[in-house]
């Protein structure tokens, strides 16, 4: 339900961030990945009453010690009811509060802005905006017509410029902390739960899990991702897989070969892919030859990486598994 809260518990490098992640400067990679995680956490915001200390430690102005103290205070005194209560947390001083307050959310808080990205130092300004629009502060977070009545130029000052005012309006328009689109349930094919359930020519729905220079890995629901080689991504020539697919894409694939002994699955996104070295005829039904060991090799012996059959001895597949 909240993947960010779980992902921050992992070393970012363990997620698998690219084909050449072990070939670059590891210190520089760690620094960039940590910066990316910090940026993501602060962009989304953190629900202070449910967040783990790992998640809290990525919030600007906080460290592992203060994050631990926040969790301890929450356990001893119950959930926070307002951002002001954060000042009671041990070692969370005024400077740290100034940095972190805008990124900490409190659902169902006493003040409606405590669940938004608006910083407490701008609460009075938002209250003035609400008064000018003839409504309550809570109405600004729910009613777009109320926000439309506010003329931002009237609130520009030496301390607050127009860009800051626009940022405040953007935060008022999305008081929640989850920026994801509405969740869509993805359904894998019924009855296909392990590699032995696969048959050559079977057409299946899948989700792209990784994109590399030589193709894309696709989860088809058998606990072993299949590989769509770059030559099988489309019916036209593809020089860069990223131009065709990206991680998270929902795609339809055809099983072209399975090696049960080596636990390898080859897939294709072509309309009429070559299956076991033979091109599928138009109108051929999905079910085909059952898989149970090495299947027929491609007519080209697997020597042409961009051409014919999907020989599991191909260098590209061995390189894919090593990566």
JOTAVEN-V934096 format. One record per backbone hydrogen bond with DSSP energy under -1.0 kcal/mol. CO is the residue of the C=O (numbers start at 1). NH is the residue of the N-H. E is the energy in kcal/mol with one decimal. If there is no record, write none. Layout:
# JOTAVEN-V934096
CO,NH,E  CO,NH,E
This chain:
# JOTAVEN-V934096
3,7,-2.9  4,8,-1.8  6,9,-1.3  7,10,-1.7  11,14,-2.3  12,15,-1.4  18,21,-1.2  20,23,-1.6  25,29,-2.3  26,30,-2.4  27,31,-2.2  28,32,-2.3  29,33,-2.6  30,34,-2.7  31,35,-2.2  32,36,-2.0  33,37,-2.3  34,38,-2.6  35,39,-2.4  36,40,-2.3  37,41,-2.8  38,42,-2.4  39,43,-1.8  40,44,-2.2  41,45,-2.9  46,48,-1.0  46,105,-3.6  47,50,-1.6  47,51,-2.0  52,56,-2.4  53,57,-1.9  55,58,-1.3  56,59,-1.6  59,62,-2.2  63,67,-2.6  64,68,-2.2  65,69,-2.0  66,70,-2.3  67,71,-1.9  68,72,-2.2  69,73,-2.6  70,74,-2.1  71,75,-2.0  72,76,-2.0  73,77,-2.5  74,78,-1.4  81,110,-1.9  83,86,-1.5  84,87,-1.7  85,88,-1.7  86,89,-1.7  89,92,-1.9  91,93,-1.1  93,97,-2.6  94,98,-2.4  95,99,-1.5  96,100,-2.5  97,101,-2.5  100,103,-2.0  103,46,-2.6  105,48,-2.2  106,109,-1.1  111,114,-2.0  113,116,-1.7  114,106,-1.5  119,122,-2.5  120,123,-1.6  122,126,-2.0  123,127,-2.4  124,128,-1.9  125,129,-1.9  126,130,-2.5  127,131,-2.0  128,132,-2.2  129,133,-1.8  130,135,-2.6  139,143,-3.0  143,147,-1.4  144,148,-1.8  147,150,-1.5  151,154,-1.7  152,155,-2.0  160,157,-2.8  161,165,-1.9  162,166,-2.3  163,167,-2.0  164,168,-2.2  165,169,-2.1  166,170,-2.2  167,171,-2.0  168,172,-2.1  169,173,-1.4  189,192,-1.3  194,197,-2.3  195,198,-1.7  198,291,-1.3  199,202,-2.0  202,255,-2.6  204,253,-2.9  206,251,-2.6  207,219,-3.0  208,248,-2.8  210,217,-2.7  214,230,-2.3  215,212,-3.1  216,228,-3.3  217,209,-2.6  217,210,-1.2  218,226,-2.8  219,207,-1.8  226,218,-3.0  227,267,-2.4  228,216,-2.3  229,232,-2.7  232,269,-3.1  240,243,-2.1  241,244,-1.8  241,245,-2.5  246,249,-2.1  249,208,-2.4  251,206,-2.6  253,204,-2.8  254,268,-1.6  255,201,-3.1  256,276,-1.4  257,266,-3.0  259,264,-2.1  264,259,-2.8  265,227,-2.6  266,256,-2.3  266,257,-1.4  268,254,-2.5  273,280,-2.7  275,278,-1.6  278,275,-4.3  281,284,-2.0  289,200,-2.6  298,301,-1.7  300,303,-1.4  311,314,-2.0  314,318,-1.6  315,319,-2.7  316,320,-1.9  317,321,-2.2  318,322,-1.8  319,323,-1.9
